[in-house]
Amino acid sequence: MQTLEPVRSKELGIILGVIANYLRGKAYLQQRMGLEAAAEFEKIIAHRGVDVFGVEHVLAHLELARAAMLTGDTAKARKEYQDFLALWKDADQDVPMLIEARKEYEALK
């Protein structure tokens, strides 16, 4: 986590875009810090105009769902999985990340 702290002042900018937030959120997830991870992914979703072609905006929904599961917020997790799956509805159906997301979502039902 310390590695990404120096770039905090430059996040959501022209050069870094949302990648620092995404990586920080992933690191929080690995440490099972759901609330902190959720905050990073929510920032990405809230700033859709930053790096408009970045895939991190779509992936943030999936990672936010996972963060919500860590905190026990299954309603939020379900919504974020649905948002992610809706955004990727036209993607190749055999993409491993999409298959994994579908399995995680089905486990919530």
Beta strands, then each sheet from edge to edge (+ up, - down):
end
